[in-house]
Amino acid sequence: MEKTGHKNSTWRVLTLLVLILLLVTALIVLKAGRKNRNKLAVGENARVEYVHVEIQPPSELDFKTRDEIYQLRREAVDRYTELISNWYKPSYAVFGLIEDSIPWYGIEGQFYFGQGENSIRGPSEEARYILNPFLLVAAEFNGFWGQMISEAELEGFALYCAPYSLQWRPEESYAEVSYHASCVVMRQKIPLDLIAYNARDFNLNYIYVSFDDSVNIIQQDHPDEAYKNPQYIHHGGNCEYPGGCNNMSPNTPEINDLQVLGFPARVEIWLWEKEPESVDQTPDMRFIIHFQ
């Protein structure tokens, strides 16, 4: 009996060890599958000298599945495969927490109706970035027009400032986007925020605004080192629509509340894959925002 009990005990230990090994292996495989391997074809990996990227208008994302959102994202990237070095897969860190079949904050909802039942009205506001993956960093003015114009005036009204030109120079690891100053003037007292999860999706994880190289742009107490960008999409309650919406988080004061002092204005943004030793280190990518 003692020998049988000893054998059973040994078998249980071996079984437990095997289960632990399988669990560890599964976790390693899962982590590897979620690793962001996206890489832009810039600098020494560049394949073209110049690319004009067409800005895609926002569209409706409400109640789509995450797989459907991923497909839209991949199609947007595939329009300009000359700008990527490898097979593209939406980053789990940025897009992996999108929830299936729920609404998204709408453009009319965010800029006119506000939180609540009407928050999902209009094309989905995050589609401005999801459908424009090579808009690595976008300018966002959070103006609210709910008390300023009537609902009848909504059609054709510029609730937000859309970029009109996006130019890439891959050999120089450089791109620039332009916005109409006339649109910005309407929001001149509203701080400018930077939406940069597209850069994070392409493994440009650290961001720094070079105010020495910017023009007519200031920020109080701005960081003097690169900031690890945490922006991502998830299911949140900010829209206050029943059940919540997919939206961007978290608040990023390090790249928010920039002020436009006059025109023309220019924001020079430096991006790195890995944390630089200092901001004197040459960035992996320079991205410029013009208001002119």
C-alpha positions as CSV (number, residue, x, y, z in Angstrom):
1,M,0.0,0.0,0.0
2,E,2.8,2.4,0.8
3,K,4.4,1.8,-2.7
4,T,1.1,2.4,-4.4
5,G,0.5,5.6,-2.4
6,H,4.0,6.8,-3.3
7,K,3.4,6.1,-7.0
8,N,0.2,8.1,-6.9
9,S,1.8,11.0,-5.2
10,T,4.6,11.0,-7.7
11,W,2.1,10.9,-10.6
12,R,0.2,13.8,-9.1
13,V,3.4,15.9,-8.9
14,L,4.3,15.1,-12.4
15,T,0.8,15.9,-13.7
16,L,0.9,19.2,-11.8
17,L,4.3,20.1,-13.3
18,V,3.1,19.3,-16.8
19,L,0.0,21.5,-16.3
20,I,2.2,24.3,-15.1
21,L,4.5,23.9,-18.1
22,L,1.6,24.0,-20.5
23,L,0.2,27.1,-18.8
24,V,3.5,28.9,-19.0
25,T,3.9,27.9,-22.6
26,A,0.4,29.1,-23.4
27,L,1.1,32.5,-21.7
28,I,4.4,32.8,-23.7
29,V,2.6,32.1,-26.9
30,L,-0.2,34.5,-26.1
31,K,2.3,37.3,-25.2
32,A,4.2,36.7,-28.4
33,G,1.0,36.9,-30.4
34,R,0.2,40.2,-28.8
35,K,3.7,41.7,-29.4
36,N,3.6,44.7,-31.7
37,R,5.8,43.9,-34.7
38,N,4.6,46.7,-37.0
39,K,7.4,48.7,-38.6
40,L,7.4,51.6,-41.0
41,A,9.5,51.6,-44.2
42,V,11.4,54.8,-43.4
43,G,15.1,55.7,-43.2
44,E,17.4,52.9,-44.4
45,N,14.3,50.7,-44.9
46,A,12.6,53.3,-47.2
47,R,11.4,52.0,-50.6
48,V,10.1,55.3,-52.0
49,E,11.2,58.9,-51.9
50,Y,7.7,60.5,-51.6
51,V,4.1,59.5,-51.0
52,H,1.0,61.7,-51.0
53,V,-1.5,60.1,-48.7
54,E,-5.2,60.8,-49.3
55,I,-7.2,61.7,-46.2
56,Q,-10.2,59.4,-45.8
57,P,-13.4,60.8,-44.4
58,P,-14.8,59.3,-41.2
59,S,-17.5,56.7,-41.4
60,E,-19.9,54.8,-39.1
61,L,-18.4,52.2,-36.9
62,D,-21.4,51.7,-34.6
63,F,-22.2,48.0,-33.7
64,K,-19.4,46.6,-35.9
65,T,-17.3,43.7,-34.5
66,R,-13.6,44.1,-33.6
67,D,-12.8,41.9,-36.5
68,E,-14.7,44.2,-38.9
69,I,-12.8,47.2,-37.4
70,Y,-9.5,45.3,-37.9
71,Q,-10.4,44.7,-41.5
72,L,-11.1,48.3,-42.2
73,R,-7.8,49.2,-40.5
74,R,-5.9,46.7,-42.6
75,E,-7.5,47.9,-45.8
76,A,-6.5,51.5,-44.9
77,V,-2.9,50.4,-44.4
78,D,-2.9,48.3,-47.6
79,R,-3.6,51.4,-49.7
80,Y,0.1,52.4,-49.0
81,T,2.0,49.2,-48.5
82,E,5.1,51.0,-49.7
83,L,5.1,52.7,-46.2
84,I,5.4,49.5,-44.2
85,S,8.3,47.1,-43.8
86,N,6.4,43.9,-43.0
87,W,3.0,42.3,-42.7
88,Y,0.7,44.6,-40.8
89,K,-1.4,43.5,-37.8
90,P,-3.4,46.0,-35.7
91,S,-1.6,46.3,-32.4
92,Y,-3.3,44.6,-29.5
93,A,-2.0,47.3,-27.1
94,V,-3.9,50.0,-29.1
95,F,-6.9,48.1,-30.5
96,G,-7.2,44.8,-28.7
97,L,-9.8,46.1,-26.1
98,I,-12.3,47.2,-28.7
99,E,-15.6,45.6,-27.8
100,D,-17.8,43.9,-30.4
101,S,-21.2,45.3,-31.5
102,I,-21.4,48.4,-29.4
103,P,-21.6,52.1,-30.5
104,W,-18.9,54.6,-30.8
105,Y,-18.9,58.3,-29.9
106,G,-20.1,60.2,-33.0
107,I,-18.8,63.4,-34.4
108,E,-22.1,65.2,-33.9
109,G,-22.3,63.6,-30.5
110,Q,-18.9,64.8,-29.4
111,F,-19.0,68.3,-30.8
112,Y,-22.7,69.2,-30.7
113,F,-25.1,67.0,-28.7
114,G,-22.7,65.9,-25.9
115,Q,-23.1,62.9,-23.6
116,G,-26.2,60.8,-23.5
117,E,-28.6,59.2,-26.0
118,N,-27.4,61.5,-28.9
119,S,-23.7,60.9,-28.2
120,I,-23.4,58.4,-31.0
121,R,-24.9,60.7,-33.7
122,G,-22.9,61.2,-36.8
123,P,-19.9,59.3,-38.2
124,S,-17.7,57.8,-35.5
125,E,-15.2,60.3,-34.4
126,E,-12.4,57.7,-33.9
127,A,-12.8,56.7,-37.5
128,R,-10.9,59.9,-38.3
129,Y,-7.8,58.1,-37.1
130,I,-8.6,54.5,-37.6
131,L,-9.2,55.0,-41.3
132,N,-6.1,57.2,-41.6
133,P,-3.3,55.1,-40.1
134,F,-0.5,57.1,-41.6
135,L,-1.8,60.3,-39.9
136,L,0.6,59.4,-37.1
137,V,-0.2,62.4,-34.9
138,A,-3.4,64.4,-35.3
139,A,-4.5,67.8,-34.0
140,E,-7.7,67.8,-31.9
141,F,-9.6,70.9,-30.9
142,N,-12.3,69.9,-28.4
143,G,-14.7,72.7,-29.3
144,F,-18.4,72.3,-28.4
145,W,-21.0,73.9,-30.6
146,G,-24.2,72.8,-28.8
147,Q,-25.0,76.3,-27.6
148,M,-23.6,78.2,-30.6
149,I,-25.5,76.9,-33.6
150,S,-28.9,75.4,-34.2
151,E,-29.4,71.7,-35.1
152,A,-30.7,72.9,-38.5
153,E,-27.3,74.4,-39.2
154,L,-25.4,71.2,-38.5
155,E,-25.4,70.0,-42.2
156,G,-22.3,71.2,-43.8
157,F,-20.9,72.9,-40.7
158,A,-17.3,72.1,-39.8
159,L,-17.7,70.7,-36.3
160,Y,-14.0,69.8,-36.2
161,C,-10.9,70.7,-38.2
162,A,-10.0,68.1,-40.7
163,P,-6.5,67.8,-42.3
164,Y,-6.4,68.6,-46.0
165,S,-2.9,67.4,-47.0
166,L,-0.6,64.5,-45.7
167,Q,2.8,64.2,-47.3
168,W,5.4,61.5,-46.5
169,R,9.2,61.5,-47.3
170,P,10.2,58.0,-46.1
171,E,13.9,58.3,-47.0
172,E,14.0,61.3,-44.6
173,S,11.9,59.6,-41.9
174,Y,9.7,62.6,-42.2
175,A,6.0,63.3,-42.8
176,E,3.8,66.5,-42.5
177,V,0.1,67.2,-42.3
178,S,-1.6,70.5,-42.9
179,Y,-4.8,72.0,-41.5
180,H,-6.6,75.2,-42.6
181,A,-5.8,78.1,-40.3
182,S,-9.3,79.5,-41.0
183,C,-10.8,76.5,-39.2
184,V,-8.4,76.8,-36.3
185,V,-9.2,80.5,-35.9
186,M,-12.8,79.5,-35.0
187,R,-11.4,77.5,-32.1
188,Q,-8.4,79.7,-31.3
189,K,-9.0,79.9,-27.6
190,I,-9.4,76.1,-27.3
191,P,-6.3,74.1,-26.4
192,L,-4.9,71.8,-29.0
193,D,-4.5,68.1,-28.0
194,L,-2.4,65.5,-29.9
195,I,-3.9,62.1,-30.8
196,A,-1.0,59.8,-31.4
197,Y,-2.2,56.2,-31.1
198,N,-1.5,55.7,-34.8
199,A,2.2,56.3,-34.1
200,R,2.0,53.8,-31.2
201,D,0.3,51.3,-33.5
202,F,3.4,51.5,-35.8
203,N,5.7,50.9,-32.8
204,L,6.6,54.6,-32.4
205,N,6.0,54.4,-28.6
206,Y,7.7,57.6,-27.4
207,I,6.7,61.1,-28.3
208,Y,8.2,64.6,-27.7
209,V,7.1,68.0,-28.9
210,S,10.2,70.0,-29.9
211,F,9.0,73.5,-29.0
212,D,12.4,75.0,-30.1
213,D,11.6,73.8,-33.7
214,S,7.9,74.6,-33.5
215,V,6.4,78.0,-34.5
216,N,3.7,79.9,-32.7
217,I,3.0,77.0,-30.4
218,I,3.4,76.9,-26.6
219,Q,2.5,74.6,-23.7
220,Q,2.8,75.5,-20.0
221,D,5.2,73.2,-18.1
222,H,5.9,71.1,-21.1
223,P,7.9,67.9,-20.6
224,D,11.7,68.0,-21.3
225,E,11.9,64.3,-22.0
226,A,10.2,61.8,-24.3
227,Y,6.7,60.6,-23.1
228,K,5.7,57.0,-23.4
229,N,2.4,57.2,-25.2
230,P,-0.4,55.2,-23.5
231,Q,-3.3,56.0,-25.9
232,Y,-5.6,53.1,-26.8
233,I,-9.2,52.3,-27.7
234,H,-11.5,50.5,-25.3
235,H,-15.1,50.2,-24.1
236,G,-15.8,53.1,-21.8
237,G,-18.6,55.0,-20.3
238,N,-17.6,58.6,-21.2
239,C,-20.3,58.9,-23.8
240,E,-23.0,58.1,-21.2
241,Y,-25.0,56.2,-23.9
242,P,-26.7,53.1,-22.4
243,G,-24.1,50.4,-22.2
244,G,-21.2,52.7,-23.1
245,C,-19.2,53.2,-26.2
246,N,-15.8,52.4,-27.7
247,N,-13.6,55.4,-27.2
248,M,-10.0,56.5,-26.6
249,S,-8.3,56.6,-23.2
250,P,-6.5,57.8,-21.1
251,N,-6.1,61.5,-20.6
252,T,-2.6,62.5,-21.7
253,P,-1.7,65.9,-20.3
254,E,1.9,65.6,-21.5
255,I,0.7,66.1,-25.1
256,N,-2.5,68.1,-24.4
257,D,-3.3,71.8,-23.9
258,L,-0.9,73.2,-26.6
259,Q,-1.8,76.8,-27.5
260,V,-1.7,78.3,-31.0
261,L,-0.4,81.9,-30.7
262,G,-0.7,82.9,-34.4
263,F,-0.5,81.8,-38.0
264,P,1.2,80.2,-39.7
265,A,1.9,77.7,-36.9
266,R,3.9,74.5,-36.8
267,V,4.2,71.7,-34.3
268,E,7.3,69.6,-34.6
269,I,6.9,66.1,-33.1
270,W,9.7,63.6,-32.6
271,L,8.9,59.8,-32.3
272,W,11.0,56.9,-31.2
273,E,10.4,53.1,-31.0
274,K,12.4,52.7,-27.8
275,E,12.9,55.2,-25.0
276,P,15.7,57.6,-26.1
277,E,18.6,58.4,-23.7
278,S,17.6,62.0,-24.1
279,V,15.7,64.2,-26.6
280,D,19.1,65.0,-28.2
281,Q,18.9,61.5,-29.7
282,T,17.9,61.5,-33.3
283,P,14.2,60.5,-33.6
284,D,13.1,57.5,-35.6
285,M,10.5,59.7,-37.2
286,R,9.7,63.4,-37.4
287,F,6.1,64.4,-37.8
288,I,5.1,68.0,-38.5
289,I,1.6,69.6,-38.1
290,H,1.1,72.8,-40.0
291,F,-1.7,75.4,-39.5
292,Q,-1.7,77.6,-42.5
